[in-house]
Amino acid sequence: MRTGAELVVARKPMSQRLQVFFELAKLRLSSLVLVTVAVGWLAARLHGQRWTTAETPLLTTLIAAMFGVLATAAGAAAINQVIERELDARMHRTRERPLPSRRISVDGALTFGLVAILVGLLVLILGSGPLAALLAFLSAIVYVVVYTPLKRMTTLNTIVGAVSGALPPMIGYVAATGALDAHAWALFGILFVWQIPHFLAIAWLYREDYERAGMRMLGVVDADGSLTMRQLLLFGLLLIPVSLMPVVTGLSGVFYAIVALVLGLWFALGGVRLMRSKTREDARRLFFISLLYLPLLLVALLGDILLFGGSGGH
C-alpha cells in the first residue's frame, strides 16, 4: 500500500518526478566529482600509462568510470538524506529537499540510493576494473556509514568526509592504469587538503543552520571562530606544498608548478583575509575562490602534461 508521499510523487508529471530524483542525487554537486574522475583518467592517459585491458575500447573505461562514480555518489547522497531527513527539516537551506518536503517516501529514497550504488559498482567492475569499483565502494561507505553519523558526534567529521571526496580522481586514474601509484596518491592529496578550507568556509557561512540541526561542525562549537580560522588557514597553506606533489612524482613540471604556487598564494590570502575579519562576506569570497581554484589547478595540470609531457618534457 502506497504512502501519501509516494502517491504525490506518482501523480506528478514525469519532469517533476525526475526532479525529485535529481535532488536526491545532488547532481549539481556531482558535476565536480565527474570532473575529477575525468582529470585522473586523462592525467594517466596523457602521461602514457597503460590500459587496463588491451581489448577495451579507448573511451570505455572513462565512460564507465564517470557513470559508475556518478551512480555510486548519487546513491550515497540519497541514503545520506534518508539518514538526515529530520536534521534537514530543521535547516533553512535543506528543508525543501525531497524527504523533508514529503515529495518522496523514505522507502522510495532508500530504494533509489541502494539501486544506484549497486548499478554504479556493477558498471565499474565491468568497465573500469575491480580496483576502481572497490575505491568507489569505499568512498560510499565512508560517506554514509562514517561521515554522516560523525556530523552529530565530532568536529573531525570534515576530515573524514574529505577522504570520500578525494577518491574520485584516484578512481579515474585506476580506470586508466589498473593500479595505484604515486601519481594517484598525489591527486588524492590535492583533493583531500583542498576540501578542508572549502568546507570550513561553508560551515562558517551556515553555522546557525548547522547549530539548529544539532550538527557538531567546527564553526558551531568554536564560538569565537578562532580555531576554525586557524585550521582554515593551516590547510590553505598546506595546500601549497601538497599541490606540488605531482611535480615531485614526475606527473607534471615547471609550468604547472608556477600556476600551483600562484593559485595557492591566492587561496591562502583569502584565508588570511577571512581569519582577520571572520565575516560572512569574506567566508563567501573564500568559498568562491575555492570553487575557482580547483578547476584552474586541474586544467594547469592537464595542460602541463599535454604540452610538456610532465617533468620529463621540460
QUINOR-V749845 format. One record per run of one state. SS is the DSSP state (a for helix, b for strand, c for the rest). FROM is the first residue (numbers start at 1). TO is the last residue. Records with the same first field share a line. If there is no record, write none. Layout:
SS=FROM-TO / FROM-TO
This chain:
c=1-3 / 12-13 / 26-26 / 47-59 / 84-84 / 91-105 / 128-129 / 151-156 / 178-181 / 206-206 / 214-217 / 222-225 / 244-244 / 250-253 / 278-279 / 309-309 / 314-314
a=4-11 / 14-25 / 27-46 / 60-83 / 85-90 / 106-127 / 130-150 / 157-177 / 182-205 / 207-213 / 218-221 / 226-243 / 245-249 / 254-277 / 280-308 / 310-313
